[in-house]
Amino acid sequence: MQQHNNHTRHIKNDRLETIKPGYRGNKTINGRFANGEELYNPDFRKVLRWQLSRNPQREQKKHDDYTPLVQEGSDFIHDQRDMLVWLGHASFFIRLNGITFLTDPVLYDIPLVKRKVGLPCAPEELKNIDFLLLSHAHRDHLDKKSIQTIFENNPQVKALAPLRAGDILRSVNPNLPYQEAGWYQKFDLVPGSVEVYFLPASHWHRRGLLDMNKVLWGSFLLKTPDLTVYFAGDTGLDGHFEEIEELLGPMDVCLMPVGAYKPSFLMRRSHLNPNEAVKAYNQLRGGLFIPMHYGTYDLSDEPASEPVRLLEQLAASGVLQGLRIPAIGEPVLLHDMI
């Protein structure tokens, strides 16, 4: 009987262009976003099972003190060349055609989890930022304090965010301009020299007790006439990678999450392990593969160095062609890609 009470709507930002032919918008069921067609509610019994079970790699993890290298300095902030700079976790400084983007800026400790590795410069030094790209609203991706710091030092900045993220952003600062998009939509705030699209991811939302899947999640594509940069956000492996490639062609640069994947029974639906990240990258027909979402915060059971070790093995076996593992703060110049 319950099925008849489900209220289904498809929503999008009607002011924005939708690039997938015939796409009605993101499906919501009783006001909660579906993961594509299906409603995905993480099973919190699995969280309990995780808390109560012993990590089979516990000893290995305890003795693994790996953290990413940090290249200190802030010269990249004033360098006009096309580049990207990893700032740890899922945070990247990206400059394309003179426009500067910051993805999922999380620059401090997050609730209950300390940051294990520093930044290349003080958060206050991150200047000349035009746009924040916010993939979803989990606290290790949308951090109020980090966004407040960026906005204070970049009064011109605008946020590009998923549907229904506006309430959170207004609570960060009511004066922060933002635009929301659904999947397969093109933001129209960005100057024409770079196109920015919001695209699918296989994930979920929760920040409080009662807001499960009330805010959308997704990934971003930055496109110039010469270059495509894909930022995968947080995602499990699903059909959206092939769909994105069919619609928008091969990706020159793929920023791929490769951490927080164990235990698999808990993480599989919402995060990629290194093998899955490489599979997704190959589905995107990717050029450069730059890993993220590892080494900065301890969120899961795998030992800290395992993601990098597995990626290097995959690259050595020939499955992964374009691996590049930059230090935090190390500029990766993109004109070499063209």
KOLDOLUM-319558 format. One record per atom (N, C-alpha, C): x, y negated, z negated; residue in three letters. Coordinates in steps of 0.2 Angstrom, whole numbers, plus 2048, in hexadecimal, padded with zeros to 3 digits. Atoms other than C-alpha are relative to their C-alpha. Layout:
N
XYZALA ...
***
This chain:
338
804806800MET 800800800MET 8047FA800MET 7FC806801GLN 80E7F47FCGLN 8027FD806GLN 7FE8037FAGLN 8137F280EGLN 7FC7FB802GLN 8048057FDHIS 8047E8812HIS 8017F97FDHIS 7FF807803ASN 8097DA806ASN 8067FD802ASN 7FA8037FDASN 8197D780FASN 7FF7FA805ASN 8018067FCHIS 8197C6816HIS 8067FF804HIS 7FA8017FCTHR 8257C5825THR 8007FA804THR 7FF8067FCARG 82B7B582DARG 807800803ARG 7FA8017FDHIS 8397B1839HIS 8027F9800HIS 7FE807801ILE 8427A1835ILE 8067FE803ILE 7FA8037FELYS 84F79683DLYS 7FF7F87FFLYS 800808800ASN 85478383EASN 7FD7FE807ASN 8038017F9ASP 84877E84CASP 8037FA804ASP 7FD8057FCARG 85276F850ARG 807802803ARG 7FA7FE7FDLEU 861779855LEU 7FF805806LEU 8017FB7FAGLU 864783865GLU 8028077FDGLU 7FF7F9802THR 863796863THR 802803807THR 7FC7FE7FAILE 86F79F86FILE 7FE807802ILE 8027F97FELYS 8687B186FLYS 7F9800803LYS 8068017FDPRO 85A7B287BPRO 7FB8047FDPRO 8067FD804GLY 8497B6873GLY 8018017F9GLY 7FF7FF807TYR 8507B6862TYR 7FB7FB7FCTYR 805804803ARG 8427B0856ARG 8027FD7FAARG 7FD803806GLY 84D7AC847GLY 8018067FBGLY 7FE7FB805ASN 8527B5837ASN 7FA8027FDASN 8067FD803LYS 8457C1830LYS 8007FF7F9LYS 801801808THR 83F7BD81ETHR 7FA8057FFTHR 8067FC803ILE 8347C9814ILE 7FF7FE7F9ILE 802803806ASN 82B7C1806ASN 8057FA7FEASN 7FC806802GLY 8377B2807GLY 8088027FFGLY 7F97FE800ARG 8477BD807ARG 803802806ARG 7FD7FF7FAPHE 8537BE815PHE 801808801PHE 7FE7F97FEALA 8557CF81EALA 807800802ALA 7FA7FF7FDASN 8657D6823ASN 7FF802808ASN 8037FE7F9GLY 8607D6836GLY 7F98017FFGLY 8087FE801GLU 84F7DF835GLU 7FF8037F9GLU 8027FC806GLU 8517E8824GLU 8027FB7FAGLU 7FF803806LEU 8507E1813LEU 8058047FCLEU 7FB7FD804TYR 8607E5809TYR 8017FD7F9TYR 7FF801807ASN 8607E57F6ASN 8058047FEASN 7FB7FC803PRO 8707EA7EFPRO 7FD8047FAPRO 8037FC806ASP 86C7F87E2ASP 8057FF7FAASP 7FC802806PHE 8727F27D1PHE 8028067FCPHE 7FE7FA803ARG 8728047CBARG 807802802ARG 7F97FE7FELYS 8828067D6LYS 8057FC7FDLYS 7FB804804VAL 88A7F77CDVAL 8018047F9VAL 8007FC806LEU 8868017BDLEU 805806801LEU 7FC7FA7FFARG 88D8117C4ARG 8087FE801ARG 7F98027FFTRP 89D8077C9TRP 8037FE7FATRP 7FD803806GLN 89F7FF7B8GLN 8028077FBGLN 8007FA804LEU 89D8117B0LEU 805805803LEU 7FC7FB7FDSER 8A881A7BCSER 8087FE800SER 7F9802801ARG 8BB81B7BBARG 8037FF807ARG 7FD8017F9ASN 8C58147CAASN 805805801ASN 7FA7FA7FFPRO 8CF8237D2PRO 8077FD801PRO 7FA8037FFGLN 8DC8167D6GLN 8027FB7FBGLN 7FF805806ARG 8DC80E7C5ARG 8087FF7FFARG 7F9801802GLU 8EF8117C1GLU 8047FD806GLU 7FD8047FAGLN 8F480C7D3GLN 7FF7F9800GLN 802807800LYS 8EA7FC7D2LYS 8047FC7FALYS 7FD804806LYS 8F17F87C0LYS 8077FE802LYS 7F98017FFHIS 9037F97C7HIS 8017FC806HIS 7FF8047FAASP 9007EF7D7ASP 7FF7F97FFASP 800807802ASP 9047DD7D4ASP 8007FC807ASP 7FF8047F9TYR 9037D87E7TYR 7FC7FA7FFTYR 8048067FETHR 8FE7C67EBTHR 8027FE806THR 7FD8037F9PRO 8FF7BD7FCPRO 8057FB7FEPRO 7FB806800LEU 90E7B27FFLEU 7FC7FA800LEU 8028067FFVAL 90B7A07FDVAL 8057FB803VAL 7FC8057FDGLN 913793808GLN 7FE7F97FEGLN 802806803GLU 9127837FFGLU 8017FA804GLU 7FF8067FCGLY 910772806GLY 7F97FE803GLY 8068027FDSER 90276780ESER 8017FD807SER 7FE8037F9ASP 90A76281FASP 7FA802805ASP 8057FE7FBPHE 8FC76C828PHE 7FA7FB800PHE 806804800ILE 8EF760822ILE 8007FA805ILE 7FF8067FBHIS 8F675282DHIS 803802807HIS 7FD7FD7FAASP 8FC75D83BASP 7FA800805ASP 8068007FBGLN 8F075A84BGLN 800806804GLN 8017FA7FCARG 8F476A853ARG 7FA8057FEARG 8057FA801ASP 8E7778855ASP 8038057FCASP 7FD7FB805MET 8EA783846MET 7FB8037FBMET 8047FE806LEU 8E378D838LEU 8058027FBLEU 7FC7FF806VAL 8EA78F827VAL 7FC8037FAVAL 8047FC805TRP 8E479C81ATRP 8027FD7F9TRP 7FF803807LEU 8E1795809LEU 7FE8057FALEU 8027FA804GLY 8DD7A6801GLY 7F9802800GLY 8067FD7FFHIS 8CE7B1800HIS 7FD7FF807HIS 8038017F9ALA 8C27AB80EALA 8017F9802ALA 7FF8077FFSER 8C879980ESER 8057FF805SER 7FB8017FBPHE 8D079381EPHE 7FF7F8802PHE 8008077FDPHE 8D5781824PHE 801801807PHE 7FF7FF7F8ILE 8D2781837ILE 7FF7F9803ILE 8008067FCARG 8D6773843ARG 7FF802807ARG 8017FE7F9LEU 8CF774854LEU 7FE7F9804LEU 8028067FCASN 8CF766861ASN 7FF7F97FCASN 800806804GLY 8D2759853GLY 7FB8007FBGLY 8067FF805ILE 8C375F848ILE 8038057FBILE 7FE7FC806THR 8C7767837THR 7FA8037FDTHR 8057FC804PHE 8BD77582FPHE 8038037FAPHE 7FE7FC806LEU 8BE77D81ELEU 7FB8067FFLEU 8057FB801THR 8B678E81CTHR 8008027F9THR 8017FD807ASP 8AF79480CASP 8057FE7FBASP 7FB802804PRO 8BA789801PRO 7FF8027F9PRO 8007FE807VAL 8BD7927F0VAL 8077FF7FEVAL 7FA802801LEU 8CC7897E9LEU 8028017F8LEU 7FF7FF807TYR 8CB78D7D6TYR 7FE8077FETYR 8037FA802ASP 8C779B7CBASP 7F8800801ASP 8077FF7FFILE 8B57A27CDILE 7FD8037FAILE 8037FD806PRO 8A97A87BFPRO 8038077FFPRO 7FE7F9802LEU 8B17B77B6LEU 806802804LEU 7FB7FE7FCVAL 8BF7B87C3VAL 8057FB801VAL 7FB8057FFLYS 8D07AF7C3LYS 803801806LYS 7FC8007FAARG 8D97AA7D2ARG 8078027FFARG 7F97FC801LYS 8E97B57D4LYS 8057FC803LYS 7FB8037FCVAL 8F27AA7E0VAL 7FF7F8801VAL 801807800GLY 8F57977E2GLY 7FE7FE807GLY 8018037FALEU 8F178B7F0LEU 8067FD803LEU 7FA8037FDPRO 8FE7837FCPRO 8017F97FEPRO 800807802CYS 8F97727F5CYS 7FA7FF7FBCYS 806801805ALA 8ED76A7E8ALA 7FA800804ALA 8068017FCPRO 8DB76B7EDPRO 7FF7F9802PRO 8028077FFGLU 8DA7587ECGLU 8047FE807GLU 7FC8037FAGLU 8E77577FBGLU 7FD803806GLU 8047FE7FALEU 8DB760807LEU 7FC7FA803LEU 8038067FDLYS 8D7751811LYS 7FE801808LYS 8028007F8ASN 8D074D823ASN 7FC806802ASN 8047FA7FFILE 8C375B821ILE 7F97FD803ILE 8078037FDASP 8B475882DASP 7FA8057FEASP 8057FB801PHE 8AA76882APHE 8028057FBPHE 8007FA804LEU 8A777581DLEU 7FC805803LEU 8047FA7FDLEU 8A2786824LEU 7FF8057FALEU 8027FC806LEU 89878F816LEU 7FD806803LEU 8037FA7FDSER 8957A181BSER 7FA8037FCSER 8067FE804HIS 88A7A680CHIS 8017FD7F9HIS 800804807ALA 8877A17FAALA 8028047FAALA 7FC7FD805HIS 8907AE7F0HIS 8057FC7FDHIS 7FC804803ARG 89A7A67E3ARG 808800802ARG 7F98007FEASP 8AB7AB7EAASP 8007FE807ASP 8008047FAHIS 8A67A27FAHIS 7FD7F9800HIS 803806801LEU 89B7947F5LEU 8017FE7F9LEU 7FE802807ASP 8A478C7E6ASP 7FE7F87FFASP 802807801LYS 89C77C7E0LYS 8067FB7FELYS 7FA804802LYS 8AC7757D8LYS 8047FE806LYS 7FC8017FASER 8B67777E8SER 7FD7FC805SER 8038047FBILE 8A976F7F3ILE 8007F97FDILE 800807803GLN 8A87607E7GLN 8067FD801GLN 7F98037FFTHR 8BB75E7E8THR 8017FE807THR 8008017F8ILE 8BA75F7FBILE 7FC7F9801ILE 8048067FEPHE 8AC7527FCPHE 8037FA7FDPHE 7FD806803GLU 8B47467F0GLU 8067FD804GLU 7FA8027FDASN 8C47467FAASN 7FF7FF808ASN 8028007F9ASN 8BB74780BASN 7F97FD801ASN 807803800PRO 8AB73B80BPRO 7FD801806PRO 8037FF7FAGLN 8A973F81DGLN 7FE807802GLN 8017F87FFVAL 8A775281BVAL 7F9801801VAL 8077FD7FFLYS 89775B821LYS 8018077FFLYS 8007F8801ALA 89276D81CALA 7FC803805ALA 8047FC7FBLEU 88C779829LEU 7FF8077FCLEU 8017FB805ALA 88378681FALA 7FA805803ALA 8067FB7FEPRO 876795820PRO 7F97FD7FEPRO 807802802LEU 86379381FLEU 7FF8007F9LEU 802800807ARG 85D78E80EARG 8067FF7FBARG 7FA802805ALA 86E789807ALA 8007F97FDALA 800807802GLY 869777805GLY 7FF7FF7F9GLY 802802808ASP 8627787F3ASP 8078017FDASP 7FA7FF803ILE 87377F7EEILE 8057FA801ILE 7FB8067FELEU 87D7717F8LEU 7FD7FA7FCLEU 802806803ARG 8727637F1ARG 8018007F8ARG 7FE800807SER 8767697DFSER 8077FF7FFSER 7F9802801VAL 8887687E3VAL 8017F9801VAL 8008077FFASN 8867567E9ASN 7FA7FE805ASN 8068027FCPRO 87674E7EFPRO 8027FC806PRO 7FE8057FBASN 8807437FBASN 804804806ASN 7FC7FC7FBLEU 889752804LEU 7FB801806LEU 8047FF7FAPRO 882752816PRO 801808802PRO 7FF7F97FETYR 87E76481CTYR 7FB801806TYR 8057FE7FBGLN 87576D82AGLN 8008087FFGLN 8017F8800GLU 86E77F829GLU 7FF803807GLU 8027FD7FAALA 86D78B837ALA 7FF8087FEALA 8017F9801GLY 86779D839GLY 805803805GLY 7FB7FC7FBTRP 8707AB843TRP 7FE7FE807TRP 8018027F9TYR 8737A7855TYR 7FF7F9802TYR 8028077FFGLN 871795853GLN 8077FC800GLN 7FA8047FFLYS 87D787858LYS 7FF7F97FCLYS 801807804PHE 88077884CPHE 8017FB805PHE 7FF8067FCASP 87E767854ASP 8037FA7FDASP 7FD806803LEU 88775C848LEU 807800802LEU 7F98007FEVAL 89876184FVAL 8017FD807VAL 7FF8037F9PRO 8A075685DPRO 801805805PRO 8007FC7FAGLY 8A075E86EGLY 806804801GLY 7FA7FD7FESER 8B276386ESER 8018077FDSER 8017F9804VAL 8AE772862VAL 7F9802800VAL 8077FE802GLU 89E77C862GLU 8018057FAGLU 8017FB806VAL 899785852VAL 7FA803800VAL 8067FC800TYR 88D793852TYR 8008047F9TYR 8017FC805PHE 88679C843PHE 7FE807802PHE 8017F97FDLEU 8867AF846LEU 7FE8057FALEU 8027FB805PRO 8807BF83DPRO 8068037FBPRO 7FC7FC805ALA 8897C882EALA 7FB8057FDALA 8047FB803SER 8837D8825SER 8027FF7F8SER 7FF802807HIS 8827D1813HIS 7FA7FF7FCHIS 805802805TRP 8777CA805TRP 8017FA7FDTRP 7FF806804HIS 8747BC7FAHIS 7FE8017F9HIS 802800807ARG 8737BA7E7ARG 8057FB7FCARG 7FC804805ARG 8797AC7DBARG 7FD8007F9ARG 803800807GLY 86C7AD7CDGLY 7FC8067FFGLY 8047FA801LEU 85F7B97C6LEU 7FB801805LEU 8067FF7FDLEU 8517B57D1LEU 8007FE808LEU 8008037F9ASP 8587B07E2ASP 803805805ASP 7FE7FB7FCMET 85C7C07EAMET 7FE7FF808MET 8018007F9ASN 85E7BE7FDASN 7FC7FA802ASN 8048067FFLYS 8567AC7FCLYS 8047FC805LYS 7FC8057FBVAL 8657A4806VAL 803805805VAL 7FD7FC7FBLEU 86B7AB816LEU 808800800LEU 7F97FF800TRP 87D7B181ATRP 802801807TRP 7FE7FF7F9GLY 8877B282AGLY 8077FF801GLY 7F98017FESER 8977AF834SER 8007FA805SER 8008067FBPHE 89D7A183FPHE 805801806PHE 7FC8007FALEU 8A479F850LEU 8027F9802LEU 7FD8077FDLEU 8AF78F855LEU 802801807LEU 7FF7FF7F9LYS 8B078D867LYS 8027FA804LYS 7FE8067FCTHR 8BA781872THR 800803807THR 7FF7FD7F9PRO 8BC782885PRO 806805801PRO 7FA7FB7FFASP 8CC78C882ASP 8008057FBASP 7FF7FC805LEU 8CA795872LEU 7FA8027FCLEU 8057FE805THR 8BE79F867THR 8038037F9THR 7FD7FE807VAL 8C17A1854VAL 7FA8037FDVAL 8067FD803TYR 8B57AD84BTYR 8028027F9TYR 8007FF807PHE 8B37AD838PHE 7FB8047FEPHE 8057FA801ALA 8AA7BD833ALA 7FC7FF7F9ALA 803800806GLY 8A57B7821GLY 8018067FCGLY 8007FA803ASP 8A17C5816ASP 7FB805803ASP 8057FC7FCTHR 8997D481FTHR 8028087FFTHR 7FF7F97FFGLY 8977E7820GLY 801801807GLY 7FF7FE7F9LEU 89A7F0830LEU 7F9801803LEU 8077FF7FDASP 88A7EF83BASP 8007FE807ASP 8018017F9GLY 8847EC84DGLY 8027F9802GLY 8008077FEHIS 8867D984CHIS 8077FE804HIS 7F98027FDPHE 8997D9852PHE 7FF801808PHE 8007FF7F9GLU 8957E1863GLU 7FB7FB803GLU 8058057FDGLU 8867D6865GLU 8037F9801GLU 7FC807800ILE 8917C6861ILE 804800807ILE 7FC8007FAGLU 89D7CC86EGLU 7FD800807GLU 8048007FAGLU 8907CF87BGLU 7FE7F9802GLU 8038077FFLEU 8897BE879LEU 8057FB801LEU 7FC805800LEU 8987B4877LEU 807802802LEU 7FA7FE7FDGLY 8A67BE87EGLY 8068017FBGLY 7FB7FE804PRO 8B77C3877PRO 8027FA7FBPRO 7FE805804MET 8BE7BA868MET 8077FF7FFMET 7F98007FFASP 8CF7B3869ASP 8038017F9ASP 7FE7FF807VAL 8D17B2856VAL 7FB8027FBVAL 8057FD804CYS 8C87BD849CYS 8037FF7F9CYS 7FE801808LEU 8C97B8836LEU 7FB8057FDLEU 8037FA802MET 8C47C982FMET 8018017F8MET 7FF7FE807PRO 8C07CE81DPRO 8028077FFPRO 7FD7F9801VAL 8CA7DD817VAL 8008027F9VAL 7FF7FE807GLY 8C87DE804GLY 7F98017FDGLY 8067FF804ALA 8BC7E27F6ALA 7FB805803ALA 8037FA7FDTYR 8B77F37FETYR 7FF8067FCTYR 8017FA804LYS 8B87FF7F0LYS 7FD7FE7F9LYS 8027FA7FEPRO 8AF8087E9PRO 7FB7FF806PRO 8048017FASER 8A780B7FASER 7F88017FFSER 8077FF801PHE 8968117F3PHE 7FD7F97FEPHE 803806802LEU 8947FF7EDLEU 8017FA805LEU 7FE8067FBMET 89D7F47FAMET 7FF801807MET 8007FE7F9ARG 89A7FD80AARG 7FB7FC804ARG 8068037FCARG 88A7F480FARG 8027F8801ARG 7FF807800SER 8927E280CSER 8077FE801SER 7F98017FFHIS 8A57E380EHIS 803804805HIS 7FC7FB7FCLEU 8B17EA81BLEU 8068027FDLEU 7FA7FE802ASN 8BF7F5817ASN 8057FF806ASN 7FC8017FBPRO 8CF7F3822PRO 7FE803807PRO 8027FC7FAASN 8CA80182EASN 7FA7FD804ASN 8068037FEGLU 8B97F9830GLU 8017F9803GLU 7FF8077FDALA 8BF7E8833ALA 804800807ALA 7FC7FF7F9VAL 8CB7EE841VAL 7FB803805VAL 8057FE7FBLYS 8BC7F7849LYS 7FC7FA802LYS 8048067FEALA 8B27E7848ALA 8047FC805ALA 7FC8047FCTYR 8C07DD84FTYR 801803807TYR 7FF7FD7F9ASN 8C27E985EASN 7F9800803ASN 8068017FDGLN 8AF7E8861GLN 7FF7F9802GLN 8008077FELEU 8B17D5862LEU 8057FF805LEU 7FA8017FBARG 8C07D886EARG 8047FA7FEARG 7FC805804GLY 8CA7CE862GLY 8077FF803GLY 7F98017FFGLY 8DB7C6866GLY 8048007FAGLY 7FC801806LEU 8E37C0856LEU 7FC8037FALEU 8037FD806PHE 8DE7CA846PHE 8037FD7FAPHE 7FE803806ILE 8E07BF836ILE 7FC8037FAILE 8047FD805PRO 8DB7C8826PRO 7FE7FB7FAPRO 802805806MET 8D27BF817MET 7FC8057FBMET 8047FD805HIS 8C87C3808HIS 8048067FCHIS 7FB7FB804TYR 8D77CD7FFTYR 8057FC7FCTYR 7FA803803GLY 8E47C97F3GLY 7FF7FA7FBGLY 801806804THR 8DD7B97EBTHR 7FC8017FATHR 8047FE806TYR 8CF7C07DFTYR 800807800TYR 8017F9801ASP 8CE7D17D7ASP 7F9801800ASP 8077FF800LEU 8BC7D67DCLEU 7FE807800LEU 8027F97FFSER 8BD7E97DESER 8058057FESER 7FC7FB802ASP 8C67F97DCASP 806802804ASP 7FA7FE7FDGLU 8D37FA7E9GLU 8067FC7FEGLU 7FA804802PRO 8E57F67E5PRO 8017FA804PRO 7FF8077FCALA 8EA7E47EAALA 803801807ALA 7FC8007FASER 8F67E97F7SER 7FD805806SER 8027FA7FBGLU 8EC7F7800GLU 7FD7FD806GLU 8028027F9PRO 8E37EC80DPRO 8057FE805PRO 7FA8027FBVAL 8F37E5814VAL 804806802VAL 7FD7FA7FEARG 8FB7F6814ARG 7FC804805ARG 8047FC7FBLEU 8ED7FE81DLEU 8007FC807LEU 8008047FALEU 8EC7F082ALEU 807801804LEU 7F97FF7FDGLU 8FF7F282DGLU 801807803GLU 8017F97FDGLN 8FC805830GLN 7FC800806GLN 8058007FALEU 8EE80283CLEU 8047FC806LEU 7FC8047FBALA 8F97F5845ALA 805805803ALA 7FB7FB7FEALA 907802846ALA 7FE805804ALA 8037FB7FCSER 8FC80F84DSER 7FD7FE807SER 8038027FAGLY 8F680485BGLY 7F97FE800GLY 807801800VAL 8E4802856VAL 7FF7F87FFVAL 801807801LEU 8E67F0851LEU 8067FC803LEU 7FB8037FCGLN 8EF7E585EGLN 8037F97FDGLN 7FE807801GLY 8EF7D3857GLY 8017FE7F9GLY 800802807LEU 8F37D4845LEU 8057FB7FELEU 7FC805802ARG 8FA7C583DARG 7FE7FF7F8ARG 802801807ILE 8FB7C382AILE 8047FA7FDILE 7FC806803PRO 9007B1825PRO 8008007F9PRO 800802807ALA 9057AB814ALA 7FA7FB7FFALA 805806802ILE 8F87A080BILE 8047FA802ILE 7FC8067FEGLY 8FD78F812GLY 804800806GLY 7FC7FF7FAGLU 906795821GLU 7FC7FE807GLU 8048027FAPRO 8FF78C831PRO 801806806PRO 8007FC7FAVAL 8FA798840VAL 7FE7FB805VAL 8018057FBLEU 8FC78D84FLEU 7FB804806LEU 8057FC7FCLEU 8ED79185BLEU 8027FE808LEU 7FF8017F9HIS 8F478986BHIS 804806803HIS 7FC7FA7FDASP 8FF79986DASP 7FB805802ASP 8057FB7FEMET 8EF7A286FMET 7FD7FF807MET 8038027FAILE 8E979987FILE 804802806ILE 
***
